[in-house]
Amino acid sequence: MNSKETTPASGAKKNTSSRLLALDVLRGITIAGMITVNNPGSWGSIYAPLEHSEWNGLTPTDLVFPFFMFIMGISTYISLRKYNFEFTYAAAWKIIRRTIVIFAIGLGIGWFSLYCRTLDPLPFDRIRILGVMPRLALSYGAAALIALLMKHKHIPYLIAGLLIGYFLILFFGNGFEHNETNILSIVDRAVLGLNHMYKDNGIDPEGLLSTIPAIAHVLIGFCCGKLLMEVKDINKKIERLFLIGTILTFTGFLLSYGCPINKKIWSPTFAITTCGLASSLLAVLVWIIDAKGYKKWTRFFESFGVNPLFIYVMADILAILLGNIHITYGNDTISLQGYIYSEILQPTLGNYGGSLAFALLFVALNWAIAHVLYKKKLYIKI
């Protein structure tokens, strides 16, 4: 996910290099987007485009995480090329070790958040087991091992099988209902336990069964990476990305009449549609950045894109600290986040404006750290 396919193009209309700055830029855009939507000044004052869909549907916020997973699939293809996609114990162990590390970091963030709120050093009976980082870990680990064990020409059939099989689980398991009768909720409560789940009408948006389409999602990115890197001509790369994006997007929206687009259950149409939109956006960025050479504006996002997971984890830790470090204000105590929002930003910019301003300031804080690492060429792989 952090492979260095980032050398800028020369600015010529035709580029024979297979290295694309646009990959890091799109990765950086998704990280900046994830930090923005995860850290408003007030959860009660969020502009509609910065909120997730309540159930069925798609908002701009619903795109940032799946876009990152799509790029993760492309980067997985790039990183596994050095093994010539041949299964070895060294390659398998590296994948498994990285999967364990990413999953453990997710659990660690959950522990740190609970500890800061309760000061209980052993809150293991309440830690959420799954989440964003565990989903990344499981999806990456499964997709990478599949890429080493299976002939690549068969992977599209596996993707189709995973998505169709998951649709049947949803169809026969009341999977499109937003309540505890949903098969996803039933399985998560039986296996994980209610105390270890995210609570949204009984649905955990990163639950066990919905990891199935998430793996397919990363594999779609992997296949796009293969099609992208097989050709050297920059125009052919753009054409392939646009073609893939158009086919997937239209297919996803067409199938949504029978299978709603839904992030919280990671429905098959959600995976297909968001992969299609990500491919199209990447095509636009490749054309702008790598083909036309307009690169000056990219530095902000590139700083995020070269250390994506480290910056995301750091942002989570900083957010936890801002929300749990309290100061005395008047006759009461208030968190640092609450003070910045309610006493500085909200009086000037209003509820919604102040909430957005806090999120943007928080992104800027994380970017400042990311940019120092970028300037020093420090790449922290997770």
Secondary structure, 3 states (H helix, E strand, C coil): CCCCCCCCCCCCCCCCCCCCHHHHHHHHHHHHHHHHHHCCCCCCCCCHHHCCCCCCCCCCHHHHHHHHHHHHHHHHHHHHHHHCCCCCHHHHHHHHHHHHHHHHHHHHHHHHHHHHHHCCCCCCCCCCCCCHHHHHHHHHHHHHHHHHHCCHHHHHHHHHHHHHHHHHHHHHCCCCCCCCCCHHHHHHHHHCCHHHCCCCCCCCCCCCCCHHHHHHHHHHHHHHHHHHHCCCCHHHHHHHHHHHHHHHHHHHHHHCCCCCCCCCCCCHHHHHHHHHHHHHHHHHHHHHHHHCCCCHHHHHHHHHHCCHHHHHHHHHHHHHHHHHCEEEECCEEEEHHHHHHHHHHHHHHHHHHHHHHHHHHHHHHHHHHHHHHHHCCCCCCC
